[in-house]
Amino acid sequence: MAGLGAPEIIIIAIVIFALFGYKKLPDAARSVGRSMRIFKAETKGMQEDNVQAKAQAEHVRSPIEGTPVPPVVVPPPAQAPTQAPSSTPTSDSR
């Protein structure tokens, strides 16, 4: 247990008891328990999402086993013309 013996645990318990007091200690423990439960549920959900994403990526990567998937080629972005048209019609030139 991370190198903690009985004397260290007793000292930690006394410090916690002195900080929170006997009236607030159950509420503090309850809050810590709720937070740990929520954290555990969220991390489990994230792990399940990662497993699903990996399975989906493997399925998309090679639909038929042994068949290589061609690389995706991304075209370069289109460039806008650098010069504006020199002759623009005006209302006087009719």
C-alpha positions as CSV (number, residue, x, y, z in Angstrom):
1,M,0.0,0.0,0.0
2,A,2.5,2.6,-1.2
3,G,4.8,2.0,1.8
4,L,2.3,3.3,4.3
5,G,2.2,1.4,7.6
6,A,-0.2,1.5,10.5
7,P,1.4,4.5,12.3
8,E,1.3,6.6,9.1
9,I,-2.4,5.7,8.4
10,I,-3.3,6.6,12.0
11,I,-1.6,10.0,11.7
12,I,-3.3,10.7,8.4
13,A,-6.7,9.8,10.0
14,I,-6.1,12.1,13.0
15,V,-5.2,15.0,10.6
16,I,-8.3,14.4,8.5
17,F,-10.4,14.2,11.7
18,A,-8.9,17.5,13.0
19,L,-9.5,19.3,9.7
20,F,-13.1,18.2,9.1
21,G,-14.4,17.5,12.6
22,Y,-16.8,14.7,13.5
23,K,-19.8,16.4,12.2
24,K,-18.5,17.1,8.7
25,L,-16.5,13.9,8.2
26,P,-19.5,11.8,7.0
27,D,-20.5,14.5,4.5
28,A,-17.0,14.8,3.2
29,A,-16.6,11.0,2.8
30,R,-20.0,10.8,1.0
31,S,-18.9,13.6,-1.4
32,V,-15.6,11.8,-2.1
33,G,-17.4,8.5,-2.7
34,R,-19.8,10.2,-5.2
35,S,-17.0,11.8,-7.0
36,M,-15.1,8.6,-7.3
37,R,-18.2,6.8,-8.5
38,I,-18.8,9.4,-11.2
39,F,-15.1,9.4,-12.2
40,K,-15.1,5.6,-12.5
41,A,-18.3,5.6,-14.6
42,E,-16.8,8.2,-17.0
43,T,-13.5,6.4,-17.4
44,K,-15.3,3.2,-18.1
45,G,-17.4,4.9,-20.7
46,M,-14.3,6.4,-22.3
47,Q,-12.7,3.0,-22.4
48,E,-15.7,1.5,-24.1
49,D,-15.8,4.3,-26.6
50,N,-12.1,3.7,-27.4
51,V,-12.7,0.0,-27.9
52,Q,-15.6,0.7,-30.2
53,A,-13.6,3.2,-32.2
54,K,-10.7,0.8,-32.6
55,A,-13.1,-2.0,-33.8
56,Q,-14.7,0.4,-36.3
57,A,-11.3,1.6,-37.5
58,E,-10.1,-1.9,-38.0
59,H,-13.3,-2.7,-39.9
60,V,-13.0,0.4,-42.1
61,R,-9.2,-0.1,-42.7
62,S,-9.5,-3.5,-44.3
63,P,-13.0,-4.7,-45.1
64,I,-11.7,-7.9,-46.7
65,E,-8.8,-9.3,-44.8
66,G,-5.6,-9.3,-46.7
67,T,-6.8,-6.7,-49.2
68,P,-4.7,-3.5,-48.9
69,V,-6.7,-0.2,-48.7
70,P,-5.4,2.5,-51.1
71,P,-4.1,5.6,-49.5
72,V,-6.4,8.7,-49.4
73,V,-5.1,11.5,-51.6
74,V,-6.0,15.0,-50.5
75,P,-5.9,17.6,-53.3
76,P,-4.2,20.9,-52.6
77,P,-6.4,23.8,-51.9
78,A,-7.5,25.9,-54.9
79,Q,-5.8,29.3,-55.2
80,A,-7.7,32.4,-56.0
81,P,-6.7,34.6,-58.9
82,T,-4.1,37.2,-57.9
83,Q,-5.1,40.0,-60.3
84,A,-8.5,41.7,-60.5
85,P,-10.1,42.3,-63.9
86,S,-8.8,45.5,-65.4
87,S,-11.9,46.6,-67.3
88,T,-15.1,46.8,-65.3
89,P,-18.2,48.2,-66.8
90,T,-19.4,51.5,-65.3
91,S,-22.7,53.3,-65.6
92,D,-21.2,56.1,-67.9
93,S,-19.9,53.8,-70.7
94,R,-23.3,52.9,-72.2
